[in-house]
Amino acid sequence: MRTRKTTAWLRLVQVAAALVALTGCGHNRVESSPGTIQVDIETSPTSTDPRFGTDAMSSRINELIFDSLVKPDRNGQFVERLAQSIEHPSPTRAVYHLNHGVRFSDGRELTARDVLFTYNSIRAPESMSPKRASLEELKSIEAPDDYTVVITVAHPYAPAVEIATEGIVPVGTPLPAGGSGAAPVGSGPFKMVTYSRDEFLRLERNPYYPHPPGAAQSILFKIVPDPTVRALELAEGVCDLSPNNIQFDVLPWLSADQSLEISSTPGSTYRYLSFNFRNPQLRDIRVRRAIAYAIDRNTIVSSVLRGTGRIATGMLAPESWAYDGNVTTYSYDPEKARQLLDQAGYPAGKDGMRRLRFEFKTTPEGARDGEIFQAMLQRVGIELTIRKLEFATYYADIQAGNFDLTSLQWVGITDPNQYFRIFDSNKTPPHGENRGYYSNPEMDRLVEAGKTTVDTEARKKIYAEVQRLAADDLPYVSLWWVDNVAVMNRRLVGFEAYPNGSLRSLATLTLIGPDGGEPSQ
Amino acid sequence: MIRYGLRRILALIPVALGVATLTFAIIHLVPGDPVTAMLGETAAPTDVVEMRRQLGLDRPLLEQYVAYLGGLAVGDLGESISYRKPVVRLIAERFPATIELAAAGMLVALLLAFPLGLIAGANPGGAGDIGAMGFAIVGISVPHIYLGPLLMILFSLDLRWLPLTGRGGIAHLVLPSVTLGTALAAILARMLRQSLIRVRESDYMRTALSKGLSPRSALFRHGLKNALTSVVTIIGLQMGALLSGTLIIEMIFSWPGIGRLLITAIGARDYPVVEGCVLTFAMTYVVVNLATDLVYAMIDPRVRIS
């Protein structure tokens, strides 16, 4: 009897143990080795093929593996990379002379044929690449010889040089069969050796790329979705670098750790509050200005962001060549906000509230910002209801222009032509990113001129006007530029932050201590 | 028994159909679109149309539904939109990790619940009972999202005994399975305690005591077996909670199972993957319940399967 009664329990335990043992067999482990830098990232790149990946994570990783004709430098200026020199025989033509002797990580030499192949495979209708649209201004691309590439655009197009930023793959690289395969070979500082989607990806040095002495042998990108766990991995010393993905709340805790260093540098990511002009109340400039005055951005930056941001005057950060900060600013002034609302015909009721009620759409992560705006706007009599949606639903609504107010950010803006994409009145959904249906003929004229003027000085003047008009007319309330906050182990030496969040300096970082890097090849 | 088993297996078909239909309807009805998620807002309208056609998303919903069921009938869950791989393969790659985690969670739950329930049930109101049930209350109340990092701080960061995240050997499994199994352990321990208290008052226990058995051996020999039946039922029912718990645990511990696959797929509106993962979870739950019923019949002779 006694044997039988405990059997059931024991059997359950045995079944569970057997399952654990069975399923645990033959699994790849994520292991770090000496000379390896571990970088914790929050999501997998959507594509390891530079012809496809458009999300920030794909761009950050792909630029370590692939080189392009030109690359933006720290200030968003394009500098030669694979190209040795650039000529502009006419406003619509650019001739790129390639460097000789550049090799892919499999030893093949990179020539103009590879460049041509890369662009043609993106442009082919069957590629279904999300980058196809970004090349629509490209009229033709030719390779008169192995070291010359000629890019022709249909009309004078100021940001034409952006076309030359695609990562180059060798001739014959097939279109990606799966989103989870390892990357094709490139000519950048690293090659990808393993990719286990949602787990990790490992890069090793490209033997044909000139590395500085002491540079790390390999980089292990580990995908850690939970922000608390990323912080714990840093504290434990498992992770060497967490770029822009640590919650502000835990920064004081991490800064107390002697083995860690927090690098906070000015960033170009622009956070804004967007209005929907289809709402008649928001079409009134006085209401928009009142909202701008009612938001105490200084307090938010110093308390919620723990100082890791700069109050923004517009989309372009001061590091941009086209930046002009001589614009109308809206420092916190609730009294002025109330006056503006009174003038707009929305007097305050007995409870201080006015007939102004807007919906603020956001994601669970953005809900805290929403609550702060809600409390601040309530002080001036505006009621904000918060609608919290799962990200894909939220984003579908925003892309379709279904919101009153929302707050988002632009990441990695290099060329001011972005103003055309977001404020031109023809770029409303579903044709573009003017999601708030902003329309102003003066803005249309300016952003069009900025797009077609090739002369940099003339463009700079145009965008100074654009920045002034955007600050006066308020299609967006500029909130702040987000700092780049990287937390890293002190054994990493030489990390250089880029305003756009690029991780390019991983190629030149060195490791000190017992795990230090081996001599370069 | 065999006929009963077969009948129960046949009954899985309508359940699968129901789950498949509901998942299909819900994921297609919520806003968001896999094509926009992949191509972005700036995509050329012709590309969007072409991709929708390639993926079959331009066809009427009913037609897509029938095609989906047709595929399902032959074990084809379709191809993932974002991974561009057969969903069956994606799930097959990750399901072992989820089962490993769930089984380990169950193991932890059983190993904790049995002694705790026994200590508490053997002497209700005693110090052991108060201690064990105090643990149970804490276990039920602390959410995974809090317990996980807490265990990590203690065992990985301070004591350096166990790895923080990822899947590897047994050491990697300890923290996620303890996090997952604690709440279930607490529920099972309380259940076992209640059952033991209930059986103590039964006639057969009184008989056992009156024929001279010590309270302890009466409890072990007669009480425990009868108390177990209700606990086994709960184990089956709690499997749902355990499986849904793996979703959170996989995110916290960077565990490469289908829970993470599902969450990523929901974000990308990867319809076939969402449908496949939900179906797999649901079927696992149903099959575990079927297994529980069979075990129940084995340990309780009063239950006759026919």
Boltz contact constraints between the chains, C-beta under 6 A:
constraints:
  - contact:
      token1: [A, 2]
      token2: [B, 221]
      max_distance: 6.0
  - contact:
      token1: [A, 5]
      token2: [B, 224]
      max_distance: 6.0
  - contact:
      token1: [A, 5]
      token2: [B, 225]
      max_distance: 6.0
  - contact:
      token1: [A, 8]
      token2: [B, 228]
      max_distance: 6.0
  - contact:
      token1: [A, 8]
      token2: [B, 299]
      max_distance: 6.0
  - contact:
      token1: [A, 12]
      token2: [B, 110]
      max_distance: 6.0
  - contact:
      token1: [A, 13]
      token2: [B, 110]
      max_distance: 6.0
  - contact:
      token1: [A, 16]
      token2: [B, 103]
      max_distance: 6.0
  - contact:
      token1: [A, 16]
      token2: [B, 106]
      max_distance: 6.0
  - contact:
      token1: [A, 16]
      token2: [B, 107]
      max_distance: 6.0
  - contact:
      token1: [A, 17]
      token2: [B, 107]
      max_distance: 6.0
  - contact:
      token1: [A, 19]
      token2: [B, 99]
      max_distance: 6.0
  - contact:
      token1: [A, 19]
      token2: [B, 103]
      max_distance: 6.0
  - contact:
      token1: [A, 20]
      token2: [B, 100]
      max_distance: 6.0
  - contact:
      token1: [A, 20]
      token2: [B, 103]
      max_distance: 6.0
  - contact:
      token1: [A, 20]
      token2: [B, 104]
      max_distance: 6.0
  - contact:
      token1: [A, 23]
      token2: [B, 96]
      max_distance: 6.0
  - contact:
      token1: [A, 23]
      token2: [B, 99]
      max_distance: 6.0
  - contact:
      token1: [A, 23]
      token2: [B, 100]
      max_distance: 6.0
  - contact:
      token1: [A, 24]
      token2: [B, 100]
      max_distance: 6.0
  - contact:
      token1: [A, 27]
      token2: [B, 167]
      max_distance: 6.0
  - contact:
      token1: [A, 29]
      token2: [B, 168]
      max_distance: 6.0
  - contact:
      token1: [A, 30]
      token2: [B, 166]
      max_distance: 6.0
  - contact:
      token1: [A, 54]
      token2: [B, 40]
      max_distance: 6.0
  - contact:
      token1: [A, 128]
      token2: [B, 51]
      max_distance: 6.0
  - contact:
      token1: [A, 130]
      token2: [B, 39]
      max_distance: 6.0
  - contact:
      token1: [A, 130]
      token2: [B, 40]
      max_distance: 6.0
  - contact:
      token1: [A, 132]
      token2: [B, 47]
      max_distance: 6.0
  - contact:
      token1: [A, 133]
      token2: [B, 42]
      max_distance: 6.0
  - contact:
      token1: [A, 133]
      token2: [B, 43]
      max_distance: 6.0
  - contact:
      token1: [A, 133]
      token2: [B, 44]
      max_distance: 6.0
  - contact:
      token1: [A, 178]
      token2: [B, 84]
      max_distance: 6.0
  - contact:
      token1: [A, 178]
      token2: [B, 85]
      max_distance: 6.0
  - contact:
      token1: [A, 179]
      token2: [B, 82]
      max_distance: 6.0
  - contact:
      token1: [A, 179]
      token2: [B, 83]
      max_distance: 6.0
  - contact:
      token1: [A, 179]
      token2: [B, 84]
      max_distance: 6.0
  - contact:
      token1: [A, 180]
      token2: [B, 83]
      max_distance: 6.0
  - contact:
      token1: [A, 198]
      token2: [B, 256]
      max_distance: 6.0
  - contact:
      token1: [A, 198]
      token2: [B, 260]
      max_distance: 6.0
  - contact:
      token1: [A, 199]
      token2: [B, 256]
      max_distance: 6.0
  - contact:
      token1: [A, 224]
      token2: [B, 254]
      max_distance: 6.0
  - contact:
      token1: [A, 225]
      token2: [B, 251]
      max_distance: 6.0
  - contact:
      token1: [A, 226]
      token2: [B, 251]
      max_distance: 6.0
  - contact:
      token1: [A, 226]
      token2: [B, 252]
      max_distance: 6.0
  - contact:
      token1: [A, 228]
      token2: [B, 149]
      max_distance: 6.0
  - contact:
      token1: [A, 229]
      token2: [B, 165]
      max_distance: 6.0
  - contact:
      token1: [A, 232]
      token2: [B, 152]
      max_distance: 6.0
  - contact:
      token1: [A, 232]
      token2: [B, 164]
      max_distance: 6.0
  - contact:
      token1: [A, 233]
      token2: [B, 164]
      max_distance: 6.0
  - contact:
      token1: [A, 235]
      token2: [B, 157]
      max_distance: 6.0
  - contact:
      token1: [A, 236]
      token2: [B, 156]
      max_distance: 6.0
  - contact:
      token1: [A, 236]
      token2: [B, 157]
      max_distance: 6.0
  - contact:
      token1: [A, 236]
      token2: [B, 164]
      max_distance: 6.0
  - contact:
      token1: [A, 391]
      token2: [B, 267]
      max_distance: 6.0
  - contact:
      token1: [A, 392]
      token2: [B, 32]
      max_distance: 6.0
  - contact:
      token1: [A, 392]
      token2: [B, 267]
      max_distance: 6.0
  - contact:
      token1: [A, 392]
      token2: [B, 269]
      max_distance: 6.0
  - contact:
      token1: [A, 393]
      token2: [B, 30]
      max_distance: 6.0
  - contact:
      token1: [A, 393]
      token2: [B, 31]
      max_distance: 6.0
  - contact:
      token1: [A, 393]
      token2: [B, 32]
      max_distance: 6.0
  - contact:
      token1: [A, 396]
      token2: [B, 31]
      max_distance: 6.0
  - contact:
      token1: [A, 396]
      token2: [B, 32]
      max_distance: 6.0
  - contact:
      token1: [A, 399]
      token2: [B, 41]
      max_distance: 6.0
  - contact:
      token1: [A, 433]
      token2: [B, 41]
      max_distance: 6.0
